[in-house]
């Protein structure tokens, strides 16, 4: 089955160019020109969303938060903004990656492929017939093949990036991981300084998902000046 990509973009020229590019790559394409249409299209369960930040009816960050109520599909923001604060807001809203306009089609294509590979891997599309194994520590059970995490028997909603960070920390519990370790292991890219903020945003979101009180984290501990580690109760 072809992967489905939802493009949310009010610039008709960009929308058309990206639609043609994705069609040539063999993707099924859904289109929306505003936030309301984007939220309606989520019911069709796209595998990835390309989301413009500046939309006529609501900003892309608000749309992303609404999407996250229904879908864990990766969200790639398209934006003309380059500030760290804007990128941070996008990540906190549930985004997975950023691409600044104007962009090269080759880079967009590469980022889409990378996000889909990660998403498909942790949904288990390529391992559907493989027997699932789990990592169980304290109150948590984490699938090692699918992006599912249970706490006290209840399924926790999180993105594939958050899942991958948690799985890494739990597999080597009590081991301290530096931000560089986490970034290179999870994103599978060379570390750069701005990645510090990216990792910290995802750690904050992960704590919101799994901690009883995110303001006083018990499971994901900060080791000041060194990094993070997972500690079971």
Secondary structure by P-SEA (a helix, b strand, c coil): cbbbbbbbcccaaaaaaaaaaaaaaccbbbbbccaaaaaaaccccccccccccccccccaaaaaaaaaaccccbbbbbcccccaaaaaaaaaacccccccccccaaaaaaaaaaaaaaaaaaacccccccbbbbbbcccbbbbccccccccccbbbbbcaaaaaaaaaaaaaccccccaaaaaaaaccccccccaaaaaaaaaaaaaacccccccccccccccccbbbbbbcc
